[in-house]
Amino acid sequence: MSHPARKMEPIPPAQFYGPARPIRSQTLQVPDTSIRDALPSNYPYSSYSGQYRQDAFLQAEKELKGRYVRTMPNAFLDHYLPNHPDGMPVIQSKPFKEVAKHRVEKNMYEPLITALAPFLKSGWTAVNSSDSPDPDSGYLFGHRVKPDISVYSSHDPSIDRPCRACDMETFIELKVFLRDEPFSDDNDLEKPSGNSCESRGQLITYLNAMQAAQYRTHSFGVFILGDTCRLLRHTLSGIEFTKSFKYTRTPYLQRFFWRLSHATPERRGIDTTFELVSTNDLASVMARKLLELEAAEKPLWKVSVAERSFYVGPPFTRSHHYPIGRGTRCFVAIDCVTSCRYFIKDTWRLDAYHREGDVYARLHKHNVRNIAGVVASGDVLNHHCGSFPSLPVWFVPKDNKIRKHTHYRLVLDVVGIPLAQFPSTYWFVSCIRDCALAHMDAFTKAGVEHRDISVGNIVFVRNEDGTYSAILIDWEFAKYIEDAPNRVSERTGTLQFRAARLCSASPPPRTIGDDIESFVLLLLWMAIRYAQNNMAPSERGDALARFEVGRTKTDMILTGTNGVVAMKLSSSDLTYVLIVSLKFFMAYKLLDPVTKESRGGRSLADDKLCWRSWLAYRHPQ
C-alpha cells in the first residue's frame, strides 16, 4: 500500500495530529548516556527486556570486564587508610584459625564476627546478613543483595533489617572452595571459569548497592576464601583488589577494620559535600514544600556548586544505579538564598571530554537557540577516580578499559519535562524540531557537535501562553570541530539512536551527519513507542527491536514510505511527517541506497544543505 501524494501546505496546529492529550503523571526515567553499549544507556529503551533479566551476577561481571587493578595489601592500606590511632589490640591467631578450619561456609560467619569485634571502633558492629536480602537494594535487575556479613558504624540495623545498603560501611563475602576464587595473582586478573565470574559479579552487586544507595566517592569490601583474604575498593572507574594473603598469619585484615572504623568519613568513601539537613529553619521548611518533600521520611540535602548552595531531595534519574560510568544523579534544586527552582546535574565526568559548563559558555557566546542557561558549574575538589600510584606494586593491565573521571556539578536555569510526556504528537515533533535547530546552530555557528541525540536529552517546557518549547540538554560528550579525531577508544551515543554505520564492531569516524541520522531515528522510535497506532504488541516489539542492530536500522530507513505505513499510525499527518523526513534524509545521500551504509555527510557544505532542507519542512508555531 503506498501513501498518497500530498501537497506541502502549512497545517493549522488545531488540526495537526489530533487533539492534545493530558500530561502523563508517571515520569519516564531517562538516565544519561554512557559512552559504551552499557546498561545505563540501553536498558531503558530496549525492546529486549528479557535479555537483561538473566543472572544479575553474570551481567554485573560483564559490566566490569577489563576494569580491575591489583596491588599489595600493605600498599593498599597505607595509601587508602593511612591515618589511624595507636592502640590496636594484639592479634590472637587462634580465633581466626577457628574460622578458617570450617568447610561449611555458613559456619564461618559468627566465629569471624566474634574474631573481628576487637578491631572495630566502639559503636561499629558486624552482623550476619546472609539470609536477609535488603528489599530496597534492587538496583541491578531487581536483585536484592545479602552479603554474608554487613558492617555498620552508627546506624545499628534492626533485627528485621540486618542488611541495609543505605547504611552499610563495608561487607564480607566468604567462600570455601577454590573454584569460587574471582581473581588471579598472575597477569590475567580475571579468572575465566563460570564460578569465578559469578563470584566477581556477586562482589560487584554488593559494592554497587552501597554506592547506589548512598552518596559515596568509593566503597570498600572484603572477600575471604578459606584461610585467604582480599581487600577491595570500588569506584566508578573499576575495582582495585589486593593480592591474596593469609589472614591467619598476617595482620592485614585486622588492620583494615581497625583503620576503616577509625577513619574520617571522607577516607571511608562518604561524599561529605552532600550535607543532610536535619534542622527545621524557615529556609529548609520552604525548600521541603517547594520540592514536595513534606513527608518526614524523605531526606533533604544541602549541596554546593561553585560559590552557591542548594537544597535537593532524592534524584529523579537512575544512572547511578550502575557500577561504572558517570554515575549521574539529576535533581530539582532550590537555591538556599533566593528559593528559586533549578536543575542540578551531579556526575563523574570523563576527563577526556570538555566540561559541560565550558561547552554551554561557547554555545551561548554564539547565540545558539533552544539551550538552557548555566547558573553555576565546577569540579568537586579532590574527587577523582581512575588513576593509581605509579608504583610497581600497583599492577594496571596495559589493555585495561579503565577511564579517568572527575566529580562535577552543573546547575541549569530550567527544569524541563521529559520528551516522553509530550501532550500531543504535534508538540513532540515541534520539540524535536526545536532541538534540531539548536543542533544546527551549535554546529554551524559555534563549531560544536552534540554527539548524543536521544530521548533522554530533549526536554520541553510549558510556556505562559500554553504552548511548548524544547531545549537540547546533556552536552557532556560534545566535541569541538578543532578537537582531535578520537578522544577515547569507545563510541558515544545511545544504541537505539546511534547512526547505523556506528553500530558495527569497527565503526568509522563519526561526523555531524550521524547526529542528523539520530534525529531521524528518534522521530521514528518515538512514533512507534508512544503515538497511537494499530500494531499488535508483538509487532510493536519487533519494530522497536530494529533500533538495536545497525543493519536493521539501515533496512528500516531504506524501506521509506512502506516502512512508515507499516507502523499503522492513527495520525495520517504524523505518518506524512515521517515519510518526508526519510525522503529528505535519503535525498542528500546520508544513507547510500546501494551500499546500505550511512555516509554521515561528506563535507560541511553537504551537512548544512541537509540540515536546511530537512528543517524547511518544519511545522508552524
Secondary structure as UniProt FT lines:
FT   HELIX           13..15
FT   HELIX           39..42
FT   HELIX           43..45
FT   HELIX           49..52
FT   HELIX           56..63
FT   TURN            64..66
FT   STRAND          68..71
FT   HELIX           73..80
FT   HELIX           93..100
FT   HELIX           105..108
FT   HELIX           109..116
FT   HELIX           117..119
FT   TURN            122..123
FT   STRAND          125..128
FT   TURN            130..131
FT   TURN            135..136
FT   TURN            139..142
FT   STRAND          149..152
FT   TURN            165..167
FT   STRAND          170..175
FT   HELIX           178..180
FT   HELIX           194..213
FT   STRAND          219..225
FT   TURN            226..227
FT   STRAND          228..235
FT   TURN            236..237
FT   STRAND          238..242
FT   STRAND          245..246
FT   TURN            247..249
FT   HELIX           252..262
FT   HELIX           265..268
FT   TURN            272..273
FT   STRAND          274..276
FT   HELIX           282..290
FT   TURN            291..292
FT   TURN            296..297
FT   STRAND          301..305
FT   TURN            306..307
FT   STRAND          308..312
FT   HELIX           319..321
FT   STRAND          329..335
FT   TURN            336..338
FT   STRAND          341..350
FT   TURN            351..352
FT   HELIX           356..365
FT   TURN            366..367
FT   STRAND          374..385
FT   TURN            392..393
FT   TURN            398..399
FT   STRAND          405..412
FT   STRAND          417..418
FT   HELIX           419..421
FT   HELIX           425..446
FT   STRAND          448..449
FT   HELIX           455..457
FT   STRAND          458..462
FT   TURN            464..465
FT   STRAND          468..472
FT   TURN            476..477
FT   STRAND          479..480
FT   TURN            481..482
FT   HELIX           495..497
FT   HELIX           500..503
FT   HELIX           512..530
FT   HELIX           537..545
FT   HELIX           546..548
FT   HELIX           550..558
FT   HELIX           560..565
FT   TURN            566..567
FT   HELIX           572..587
FT   TURN            588..589
FT   STRAND          591..592
FT   TURN            593..596
FT   STRAND          597..598
FT   HELIX           604..615
FT   TURN            616..617
//
